[in-house]
């Protein structure tokens, strides 16, 4: 015979079970996010998008309708980055799992591979050892050499000698950049090296050679600075690099310190270890840094601009915003909430590649703000805590990879989404439409124009979508003749004048457009700092605006015109 308590417990258990079933049914009834192509409009830039799912061994090239054009197969999961080179070969990093020190760390790679168009391995090389290990990113330079990021493990004795206050239980890792010259199919020679460890400053131990006031040595890294409360081995965590051939400079990103750094590549290895030599005469010291002035003990938390960012790169010549740096600002620890943005930064650099460096110990590196940014209307809806990237396209749009979600989308300069795709590949390969994808991460994606040299003489017949059991869609690849040269056409149909120039009190801006677009005007000074912003408006035909410059000091300024097609600028002077 059951006791009353037993009966109550039985009823309770039945109710709980029923509730679980009902909740399960409700959750099951919720539609799964659409996979593959979500939208494609005539405003998108026609081309082919390359992506390497983080937990699968296949790299995909798809058209704007989400159909497979080409795949490459490796024995390894991606070590993050992948690039399609002009000769039609695929270059990517691959993940080794046998290194006990480094291989379980976020961003771990360890191997470099290059495949021809047909999928044959041309070159494979491991950069993995007890004190070094390739991670995150590697690129092919114009001369065919490979530039890679590498962890650089330090002993307790080395850390102490550098003035480091704390030594993590798992050891301490610095970072270095290595240039390799490939040899044969499986070998390489180191031809250049830059070590961050050679460019440290500390105010902890006056007996050490690198002792100094951190705020007075912003060209060096404070060996004891961290944004985190926990002391970790990978305290710098470089996660992306890019190369500027015109300047012969490299930009790198530190996720943990929330900064980007530009260094001189024109040095010898010996000069790169010093503070002298190279085009800029500064050896391997930072030419410029940006994102977190607290790292060099200037400014406050309010001056911080970056939050765990990824994928810094110079916008290439001929593209809207050329010469500026574009990056994905992940948003970790952002004081007003966890959300991501994409930022375009105008560096204070002159024609010779020299940067304006603040001399006062209270001044921070310019600019004070980005010249363009993408932020979702509902800010928290766009957020990737790690990985991710962005790319400026020839039509002025920006391709964005929200990496954790495997969400790729293209936006106009005004933030309108004109193409969207969701990665359908998980840890077990392509997933059927309507099912949950396990392991959707993508480090970044890249769009290549149909006129890209890699496609010359190639047959680019689109096949099936990547996802299994795809839904029917009416996607059509645009045949608009403006697609591959819309930027040039816009320039030809655009006239911008500023008068008087020089000005003292007022400038009259006249803009003639034959293409309907939204326009936003802004003014920045020679350091790239915003000094004036005008609310955006829709324009077709002529636009005339009068802007007061009475409160601006004498000097040189740039009027920026941002449209749905491109971002361009014109210089004017204020004189009295």
Buried (B, 14 or more C-beta within 10 A) or exposed (E): EEEEEEEEEEEEEEEEEEEEEEEEEEEEEEEEBBBBBBBBBEBBBBBBBBBBBBBBBBBBBBBBBBBBBBBBEBEBBBBBBBBBBEEBBBBBBBBBEEBEBBBEBEBBBBBBBBBEBEEEBBBBBBBBBEBBBBBBBBBBBEEEBBBBBBBBBBEEEBBBBBBBEEBBEEBBBBBBBBBBBBEEEEEBEEEBBBBBBBBBBBBBBEEBEBEBEBBBBBBBBBBBBBBEEEBBBBBBBBBBBBBBEEBBBBBBBBBBBBBBBBBBBBBEBEBBBBBEBBBBEBBBBBBBBBBBBBBBBBBEEEEBBBBBBBBBBBBBEEBBBEBBBBBBBBBBEBEEEBBBBBBBBBBBBEEEBBBBBBEEBEBBBBBBBBBBEBBBEEBEEBBBEBBBBBBBBBBBBBBBBBBBBBBBBBBBBBBEBBBBBBBBBBBEBBBEBBBEBEBBBBBBBBBBBBEBEBBEEEEEEBEEBBBBEBEEBEBEBBEEEBBBBBBEBBBEEBEBEBEEBEBBEEBBBEBBBEBEBBBBBBBBBBBBBBBBEBEBEEBEEEBEEEBEBEEBEEEEBBBBBBBBBBBBBBEBBBEE
